[in-house]
Amino acid sequence: MIKVLVADDHPMIREIVREYLELFPEEFDVVGVVGNGQQAVQMACELGPDVVLMDVRMPVMDGIEATRILKAQSHPGLVITYTSFLYEQLHDLALEAGAVEHLLKPFELDELGQKIRDVVQRNRHQREAAHQIA
């Protein structure tokens, strides 16, 4: 089961993503939905999601800064950022902040679900390989 936190300032986007992920209760558990980066940091620390879906442009604290804070706190969750702004620098900034993937909106919900599965699987393989080396 992959625990997911959704952070987006648009209530409709949060609801669509939550409803989509809940179509797969054997795979995804949406542990929370929040509307800004500050709430995302707080809830990620409280709930310990495996994946945080993080919009880049949000009020109070943007998704890049929230990602940076989570990584600085050694939060074990994987952050997937997304935005509707087609600026290469946002992609680069998100990855530099610690995101494992960055998507451009609009995206297909099936693509999002597969991206979540892929990053979790890739992370498991990396941890297993590091564990075998140690």
Long-range contacts (C-beta under 8 A, 24 or more apart in sequence): 1-26, 1-27, 1-28, 1-29, 2-27, 2-28, 2-29, 2-50, 2-51, 2-116, 2-117, 2-120, 3-29, 3-31, 3-47, 3-48, 3-49, 3-50, 3-51, 4-28, 4-29, 4-30, 4-31, 4-49, 4-50, 4-51, 4-52, 4-53, 4-116, 5-30, 5-31, 5-32, 5-33, 5-34, 5-40, 5-43, 5-44, 5-47, 5-49, 5-51, 5-52, 5-53, 5-77, 6-30, 6-32, 6-33, 6-34, 6-53, 7-33, 7-34, 7-35, 7-36, 7-37, 7-39, 7-40, 7-52, 7-53, 7-54, 7-55, 7-58, 7-63, 7-66, 8-33, 8-35, 8-53, 8-55, 8-58, 9-35, 9-36, 9-55, 9-57, 9-58, 9-59, 10-55, 11-35, 13-55, 16-109, 17-53, 17-109, 17-112, 20-109, 20-112, 20-113, 21-113, 21-116, 24-113, 27-113, 27-117, 28-113, 28-116, 35-59, 36-60, 36-61, 37-61, 37-62, 37-63, 37-65, 37-66, 38-66, 40-66, 40-70, 41-66, 41-69, 41-70, 41-73, 44-70, 44-75, 44-77, 45-73, 45-75, 48-76, 48-77, 49-77, 50-77, 50-78, 50-120, 51-77, 51-78, 51-79, 51-80, 51-116, 51-119, 51-120, 52-77, 52-78, 52-79, 52-80, 53-80, 53-82, 53-112, 53-116, 54-79, 54-80, 54-81, 54-82, 54-99, 55-81, 55-82, 55-83, 56-81, 56-82, 56-83, 56-85, 56-90, 56-94, 57-83, 57-84, 57-85, 63-94, 64-90, 64-93, 64-94, 64-97, 65-97, 67-94, 67-97, 67-98, 67-99, 68-97, 68-98, 70-98, 71-97, 71-98, 78-119, 78-120, 78-123, 80-115, 80-116, 80-119, 82-107
